[in-house]
Amino acid sequence: MKHYALIAAAGLALTACSEPAEDTATRDSAMDHGGMDLAAPAETADAAAPLPDDGIAPVVEISDAWIRPHPQGRDVTAAYFTATLAQGHADRLIEARMDGAGHIELHTHTMNDEGMMQMRQVGPQDITDAGALAFAPGGLHLMVFGMDPVAEGDEVTGTLVFERAGEVAVTFQARNTAPGGHSGH
């Protein structure tokens, strides 16, 4: 009986010490975020509440768009921007695209129960006339996967897709720190 208990305990220990199965993008994004744990993706657009229809077509303006230069030998990085409504009362960011990127995910950072920062994918993000939608270091950000390296000073063109305003062209400036000196990520 002791023999079976030892075999079971050894098997459990080996299973607990093995790396979980995960795709390369998830592992790569965790590695580029200081080893922070990745949580399961949040609910997607299907779960989002309908936007109020006030009859005013939204116009979205983008400012402070920037992308971090790629870490040496990596093909994943993060990008940030601020979106404000110049017209209308509500819209929703549903997708982001960049020239040369394999794919882009909307992400955020949250504190887990152990007091560690945890990165997780999020669904569409609402913007209202009550305030700006800020994608900034330490909070919401775009995770950009499969892109050729970007160096400081480069420009990357992209598109932010909103539910009502449609496609909004944006140019991301490659820089090591946020405009205005906000550099924590």
N, C-alpha and C positions, 0 to 999 in steps of 0.2 A: 504494500500500500504506500509506504514511504517513497518507494522507487517511482511510482506513478505521480505522486505529488511533486517530486523533484523535477520530473520531465515536464509536467504542466507548468511549473513555476519558471523553468528555463525557457520554455516556449513563449510564455507571457512576457518575460523580460526581453527576449529578442524582438518580439513584435513591438513592444513599447519603445525600443531603441531605434527601430528602423525608421527611415525617412518616409513620410507619407507620399503616396502617389500624387503628383501634381504636374501640370503642364509647365513648359519652359517659361512662358510669359508670366505666370503667377510667381514662380521661383525667382525669375529675373527682377520683377518689380519689387519683391520683398527685399532682395539683396540691395537694390538701389535706394531703398528707404531705410537704411541703417538697421536692417534685420528686423524691422517691425513685423509683428504678426499680421497676416491678412485675414480679415473676417470674410464670411460668406457675402456675396453680392446682395445689396439691398433690393427691395422690390423694384420692378421695372415699370415702363410707361403704362402698361395695362392696368396697373393699380393706381395710377395718378387720377386725382379728381378732375373733372372737366373744368376748363377755364371759363370764367364768366364771359359772356358775349355782350360787350357794351356797345357794339356797332362801330367802334373806332379801331381801324387797322393799326396794330402796333408798329412802331419804328424803333429798332434797337440800335444803340450806338455802343461801339467797343473802344475802350481805352486801355492804356498800360499793358498791352499784349506783349508777353515775353516768354521765351523758352530757355531752359537751362542747357548749356553745352553738354554734350554727352560725356559721361565718365569714360575714362580710357578703356577701349575695347568693348564697350557696351552698345547695344542698339535700342535702349530704352531711356527715356528722359521724361521730364515733367514740364508742362506749360501752364501759364496763368494769364488772366485778363480781368477786366471789370466791364460788365454790361449794364447799361442803363436804358430805361425807356424814354425816348424823346417824344413819343406820342403813344397814346393808348394807356390801358390800365393794367394789363397782365399778358404775359406770354410764358413760354416754357422752352428751355434749351433741351433739345432732344438728341442732338448728335454733334460731333466735331470731326472735321477732316483736315488733314495737312498734306501738302504735296510731298510725296515720297514716303509717307508713313504706312506701315502695314495695317495697323488699326489703332484706334484711340478709345480709351475708356474714361468715363467721369469717375473720379475717386474723391475720398475725403479721409481725414484722420479723426479718430475718436480715442478716448481713454478707455481701456478695458478694466475689468474688475481688479486686476493685479497692479493697476497704476501705470501700465505700459501703453505707449501710443500704438494704435493699431490702424492700418490702412485698409479701406474697403471700397469696393466699387459701389456706386450709387446710381440710381435711375435719373430720369429727367429732372431738371432743376427749374423751379418757378422764378420768374422775375416780375415784380409789380412796380407800380408808380410810387410805392411807399419807400423804396430804396434800391440801391444797386445790388446786383448779383456779383459778388467778388470771388474769383478763383485766385487764391493767394497761398503762399507758403504756409504750411501747418494746418491748412483747411482744405477746402475744395480745390481740386487741380485736375488737369488733363494728364493722364498717363499715355505717353506716346510710344508705341512699340514698332519695331522693325524699320526704323528710319536710319538712313546713312548718317554718320556722325555730323553734328552741328558744332561749329566752333564760335567762340565769342566774336561778335561783330556780324555774324551771318544774319540773313533774314529768311524766314520761312513763311510762305503764303499758305493760308488755310481758309476754311469755311466753318462758321458756326451755324447750325441749322436750328431754327426756332419753329415751334408748332404753328404759329400764326404769321409771324413776320417772314418766314422762309429762310433763305440762305443769306448770310451776312459775311462778306469777305473781310478777312483780317490778315494783317502782317505781323508775325511774331518776331521780335528782336532777340537774338541770342545774346544772353548776358549771364554773368555769374551771380548777380544780386538784383533784387527787385528794384523797379523805379522808385525813387524816394528812400532807398536804404532798408527796405523790409526784406531781409534775406533768410529768415529761418524757414526750413522745410524739413 
